[in-house]
Amino acid sequence: MGLFGEQEPQQVEVLGKPLRCHVCGGQEFWQRQAQLNTSLATFFNLDWANPSATCAVCAHCGYIHWFAPLKIQKE
C-alpha cells in the first residue's frame, strides 16, 4: 500500500488539463485533503470549521501542489 492509503499514484487533471509537477515535471500524484487553518479559528479552538484544500503530492519528488476550494478562490 502506498502513501495516504492509496494503492498507486494517479494522473490528475486540473480544469481539464493534465497536471505536471512544477518542480520535476512528474505526472503521477498521491491525493489528500489538508486543513486551511486561520489564526482566528485556531484562537477560538475552532480549527474544524476551516475549509480544506486538495493536495496533489508528486510521486517522484514529493512537491505538494495545493488547490483551494473554488468557493474561496477570487476571480
Buried (B, 14 or more C-beta within 10 A) or exposed (E): EEEEEBEEBEEBEEEEEEBBBEEEEBBBBBBBEEEBEEEEBEEEEEEEEBEEBBBBBBBBEEBBBEBEEEEEEEE
